[in-house]
């Protein structure tokens, strides 16, 4: 199993390097005291974000108590702090800077040029979105692509690992001018952020997202890639309007045959192989997916969709073979019970078979 982020960052080695960077910026910094405070009895049991917040608290205890002076130290250290540890610097602003917005937003602007302030900007957006979005509009025109990316990534309604933005989930209209401004950005990272933001919006306001995607699609290679990535949730959900943007054929014209599972029973950790055929009468653009229905800890089923391929197929019968692993991972634990594999053709579920997963 691959190492988890929490075991790669905030280690004795990385925290020591972080402390050394702060020490160079502030010779009076009590490096040993800071490191000892970080690695308390509970530190090893914490998840990654909890480790970051704990490190921020330890910084507060060992930096000057004056918020402006502490920020000056952290701003000097910022170019030399690497990895997830660097997010501790904007986190300091999010926790201790809510009383001095002008200074804090300036610091987040500074820190994002060396790591990212996408998590730390969100408490400010939640409290006063109108004020912060004015900053975002300016940052969207900045020469540094990491600043421009913050303008989009920071205001995502559902940014992973971050607090949600309920006001933007309810009404995403303040975000849209930022996305329009950045849709043709020269940086792929910025454009990917635009796509992710639009995908977030699609989960609460699919028609709003689709209005934009329909307008952008076909304008350039850049916007076509944004639209495709932005529609991924809607495509997996079989949204007909999203599918039509990309010219997928009517699923009613696709006949699925001979769905077969290799095993009727398998153990947790085994691989299930399956095959199927489908027939089309004319050249068609086909998006092939399959869904695994997992049994959860309380016995309920959870559906997860996996893409197989998408391309133009010639008339005739086509056979597909695939494998799916039921090995436990850090992101998914399997439980015994009746599971299902189903086929999805251009957004429509076409076939479904069950099997038993045992300990």
matplotlib code that plots the C-alpha trace (Angstrom):
import matplotlib.pyplot as plt

x = [0.0, 1.3, 2.4, -0.3, 0.2, 0.1, 3.1, 5.1, 4.7, 5.1, 7.8, 10.8, 12.8, 10.3, 9.4, 13.1, 13.6, 10.5, 11.8, 15.2, 13.5, 11.6, 14.9, 16.6, 13.8, 13.7, 17.0, 15.2, 12.9, 13.2, 13.6, 14.0, 11.0, 8.9, 9.8, 9.2, 5.8, 4.9, 5.7, 3.6, 2.1, -0.9, 0.8, 1.4, -2.3, -3.6, -4.7, -2.9, -5.0, -5.0, -1.2, -1.1, -3.4, -1.4, 1.8, 0.1, -0.8, 2.9, 4.0, 1.8, 3.4, 6.9, 6.6, 6.2, 2.8, 2.3, 0.4, 2.1, 5.5, 4.7, 3.5, 6.8, 8.7, 6.5, 6.6, 10.4, 10.4, 7.8, 10.3, 12.2, 9.3, 8.3, 5.7, 2.5, 4.2, 4.1, 0.3, 0.9, 1.8, -1.5, -3.2, -1.7, -3.6, -6.9, -6.7, -5.2, -5.8, -9.6, -9.3, -6.9, -8.3, -6.2, -3.0, -4.2, -5.4, -2.1, -0.3, -2.4, -1.6, 2.1, 2.0, 0.1, 3.0, 5.1, 2.4, -1.3, -3.7, -6.8, -7.7, -7.0, -9.0, -12.2, -13.0, -12.7, -15.0, -17.5, -17.7, -17.7, -17.8, -18.4, -15.2, -13.0, -14.3, -13.2, -9.7, -10.2, -11.1, -7.9, -5.8, -7.4, -5.5, -2.1, 1.0, 1.7, -0.3, -0.4, -2.2, -4.6, -5.2, -6.1, -8.8, -10.6, -9.5, -10.2, -13.8, -14.8, -18.1, -17.0, -13.2, -11.9, -10.3, -11.6, -14.7, -17.6, -18.9, -22.7, -23.4, -21.7, -23.4, -26.7, -25.8, -22.7, -23.2, -20.4, -17.9, -18.9, -17.0, -13.8, -14.3, -15.0, -11.9, -9.7, -11.2, -8.5, -5.7, -2.2, -1.6, -3.1, -3.2, -5.4, -7.7, -7.9, -9.0, -11.7, -12.9, -13.0, -14.9, -17.4, -17.8, -18.5, -21.2, -22.7, -23.5, -25.8, -26.8, -26.4, -28.3, -26.1, -23.0, -24.4, -25.3, -21.7, -20.4, -22.6, -21.5, -17.8, -17.7, -16.2, -14.6, -11.1, -9.1, -8.5, -12.2, -13.1, -10.8, -12.3, -15.8, -15.0, -13.4, -16.2, -18.9, -17.4, -19.9, -22.8, -21.5, -21.1, -24.7, -25.9, -27.2, -28.6, -27.8, -24.2, -23.9, -25.4, -22.6, -20.1, -22.3, -22.9, -25.5, -28.9, -28.3, -31.6, -29.7, -27.1, -27.9, -25.9, -25.4, -23.6, -22.7, -20.7, -18.9, -16.0, -16.9, -20.1, -18.2, -14.9, -12.9, -12.1, -8.8, -9.6, -10.2, -13.5, -13.2, -16.2, -17.0, -19.8, -20.7, -22.7, -24.1, -24.7, -26.2, -24.4, -21.2, -21.7, -19.9, -20.1, -19.1, -18.6, -18.6, -19.3, -20.6, -19.6, -22.3, -20.4, -21.8, -21.1, -20.6, -24.3, -25.4, -26.5, -25.2, -23.0, -22.6, -19.2, -18.9, -15.7, -14.9, -13.9, -13.5, -15.2, -14.7, -16.4, -17.4, -18.1, -21.3, -21.3, -20.7, -17.9, -16.6, -15.1, -13.2, -12.3, -11.1, -12.1, -10.1, -11.8, -8.6, -8.9, -7.3, -6.9, -9.8, -12.1, -12.8, -14.8, -17.4, -18.9, -22.3, -24.0, -22.3, -23.2, -21.5, -23.5, -22.8, -23.5, -23.8, -23.9, -25.3, -27.9, -27.6, -27.9, -27.1, -26.5, -25.2, -24.7, -22.0, -21.1, -18.1, -16.9, -14.2]
y = [0.0, 3.4, 5.8, 8.1, 11.9, 12.0, 9.7, 11.7, 15.2, 16.5, 14.0, 14.7, 15.5, 17.8, 19.6, 20.2, 21.7, 23.8, 25.0, 25.9, 28.1, 29.9, 30.2, 31.9, 34.4, 35.0, 34.3, 34.5, 31.5, 28.7, 25.9, 23.0, 24.2, 24.4, 20.9, 19.4, 21.0, 19.7, 16.1, 15.7, 12.4, 12.7, 14.0, 10.6, 9.7, 12.9, 13.1, 15.4, 18.5, 18.1, 17.9, 21.1, 23.0, 21.6, 22.9, 26.3, 26.4, 25.6, 28.4, 30.8, 29.8, 30.4, 33.4, 37.1, 37.7, 40.7, 39.5, 41.9, 40.9, 37.2, 37.6, 39.3, 36.3, 33.8, 35.9, 35.8, 32.1, 31.3, 30.9, 28.2, 26.1, 23.2, 20.4, 20.3, 22.1, 25.3, 25.3, 26.0, 29.6, 30.6, 28.5, 30.9, 33.7, 31.8, 31.1, 34.3, 37.0, 37.5, 40.8, 42.4, 41.7, 44.0, 42.6, 39.0, 39.1, 40.6, 37.8, 35.1, 36.7, 36.5, 32.9, 31.5, 32.3, 29.7, 27.1, 27.8, 29.8, 28.0, 26.5, 29.6, 32.1, 30.3, 31.5, 35.1, 34.2, 32.6, 35.7, 38.4, 37.0, 40.4, 41.9, 38.9, 38.4, 41.9, 40.8, 37.6, 39.6, 41.5, 38.4, 36.8, 39.3, 38.9, 37.9, 35.0, 31.9, 30.7, 33.9, 33.5, 29.9, 31.0, 33.3, 30.2, 27.4, 29.4, 30.1, 26.5, 25.8, 22.2, 22.3, 19.0, 19.0, 22.5, 24.1, 24.3, 27.7, 27.5, 30.9, 29.9, 26.5, 28.3, 31.0, 30.6, 33.8, 35.7, 33.0, 33.2, 36.4, 34.8, 31.7, 33.7, 35.7, 32.6, 30.2, 30.9, 31.3, 30.2, 28.1, 24.6, 24.5, 27.6, 26.2, 22.9, 24.9, 26.6, 23.1, 21.9, 24.9, 24.5, 20.8, 21.8, 24.2, 21.4, 19.4, 22.1, 24.0, 21.6, 23.9, 26.9, 24.8, 23.4, 26.8, 27.8, 24.5, 24.7, 28.3, 27.5, 24.2, 24.5, 27.9, 26.6, 23.5, 25.1, 25.6, 22.1, 20.5, 22.6, 21.7, 17.9, 17.9, 20.2, 17.8, 14.6, 14.4, 15.0, 12.5, 9.8, 10.6, 10.1, 13.7, 13.7, 17.4, 16.9, 13.8, 15.7, 18.3, 15.7, 14.0, 10.7, 8.6, 7.6, 4.7, 3.1, 2.3, 0.2, -3.4, -5.1, -8.8, -11.6, -9.9, -12.5, -12.5, -14.9, -15.7, -15.9, -15.8, -14.2, -13.2, -9.7, -8.9, -10.9, -9.6, -10.0, -10.4, -9.6, -9.4, -8.2, -7.4, -4.6, -4.1, -1.0, -0.6, 2.6, 4.4, 5.9, 7.7, 5.6, 6.2, 2.9, 2.7, 0.2, 0.6, -1.4, -1.6, -1.9, -3.2, -0.7, -1.3, -1.1, -3.2, -0.5, -0.3, 2.4, 2.9, 3.9, 4.5, 3.7, 4.7, 2.1, 4.1, 6.6, 6.7, 6.2, 2.6, 1.1, -0.8, -4.3, -6.3, -5.3, -7.3, -5.8, -7.5, -5.8, -6.6, -5.0, -5.4, -5.8, -5.3, -3.0, 0.5, 3.5, 5.1, 2.1, -0.8, -3.8, -5.6, -9.1, -9.4, -9.3, -6.9, -6.0, -5.0, -3.1, -1.7, 1.9, 2.9, 6.6, 7.3, 4.5, 1.4, -1.6, -4.7, -5.8, -9.0, -10.0, -11.9, -12.7, -11.1, -13.1, -12.6]
z = [0.0, -1.0, 1.8, 3.0, 3.0, 6.7, 6.8, 4.3, 5.6, 9.2, 9.9, 12.2, 9.1, 7.4, 10.6, 11.3, 7.9, 8.4, 11.8, 10.3, 7.6, 10.4, 12.4, 9.5, 9.2, 12.9, 14.8, 18.1, 17.2, 19.8, 17.3, 19.8, 21.9, 18.7, 17.5, 21.0, 21.1, 17.7, 18.5, 21.6, 22.7, 20.3, 17.2, 15.5, 15.7, 14.0, 10.4, 8.0, 8.4, 12.2, 12.1, 10.1, 12.6, 15.5, 14.0, 13.5, 17.2, 18.1, 15.8, 17.6, 20.9, 19.6, 17.3, 18.4, 19.9, 17.6, 14.6, 12.1, 13.4, 13.2, 9.6, 8.7, 10.0, 8.1, 4.9, 5.0, 5.6, 2.9, -0.1, 1.9, 3.2, 1.0, 1.0, 2.9, 5.8, 3.7, 4.1, 7.8, 6.9, 5.3, 8.0, 10.6, 8.8, 8.8, 12.5, 13.9, 11.2, 11.2, 13.0, 10.4, 7.0, 5.0, 6.4, 6.3, 2.7, 1.7, 3.5, 1.7, -1.6, -0.7, 0.6, -2.4, -4.6, -2.8, -2.0, -2.0, 0.2, -1.2, 2.2, 4.3, 2.1, 2.8, 6.3, 4.9, 1.9, 4.3, 6.5, 3.8, 0.3, -1.4, 0.0, -0.7, -4.3, -5.1, -4.2, -6.2, -9.4, -9.1, -8.4, -11.5, -13.6, -11.8, -13.8, -11.4, -12.4, -8.7, -7.8, -10.7, -9.7, -6.1, -7.6, -8.9, -6.6, -3.4, -4.2, -5.3, -3.5, -2.6, -2.4, -1.1, 2.4, 3.0, 4.6, 2.2, 1.1, 1.7, 0.2, -3.1, -3.0, -2.8, -5.4, -7.5, -9.5, -7.8, -9.0, -12.7, -13.7, -12.3, -14.4, -17.5, -17.0, -16.6, -19.1, -21.7, -19.2, -20.5, -17.4, -17.6, -13.7, -13.8, -16.4, -14.5, -11.5, -13.6, -14.6, -11.1, -9.9, -12.6, -11.7, -8.1, -9.3, -11.4, -8.3, -7.0, -10.1, -13.1, -15.5, -14.6, -15.3, -18.5, -19.8, -19.5, -20.9, -23.9, -24.6, -24.2, -26.0, -29.5, -28.9, -28.5, -27.5, -24.1, -23.3, -24.8, -22.2, -19.5, -20.5, -20.6, -17.2, -15.7, -16.9, -15.4, -12.6, -14.9, -17.4, -14.7, -13.6, -17.2, -17.6, -21.1, -21.7, -20.7, -22.9, -25.9, -25.7, -26.7, -29.4, -27.7, -29.5, -28.2, -25.7, -26.9, -30.1, -28.3, -27.6, -24.8, -24.8, -22.9, -19.7, -17.8, -14.4, -14.0, -10.4, -8.5, -5.3, -4.4, -1.3, -0.2, -1.9, -5.1, -8.6, -10.5, -14.2, -16.5, -20.2, -22.4, -25.9, -27.5, -30.9, -32.9, -36.4, -37.4, -36.6, -33.1, -30.4, -27.3, -23.7, -21.9, -18.1, -15.4, -11.9, -8.8, -6.1, -2.9, 0.4, 3.1, 6.9, 7.7, 4.7, 2.4, -1.2, -2.6, -6.3, -7.8, -11.6, -13.5, -17.0, -19.6, -22.8, -25.0, -28.8, -32.2, -32.9, -36.3, -36.9, -35.6, -32.4, -30.1, -27.1, -24.0, -21.1, -17.8, -14.3, -11.0, -7.7, -4.4, -2.4, 0.6, 0.2, 2.3, 0.5, 0.4, 2.8, 1.5, 3.4, 2.8, 1.1, -2.3, -4.7, -8.2, -11.5, -14.0, -17.5, -18.5, -22.1, -22.9, -19.4, -19.3, -17.2, -19.5, -17.6, -14.0, -12.3, -8.7, -6.9, -3.3, -1.6, 1.4, 4.1]

ax = plt.figure().add_subplot(projection="3d")
ax.plot(x, y, z, "-o")
ax.set_aspect("equal")
plt.show()
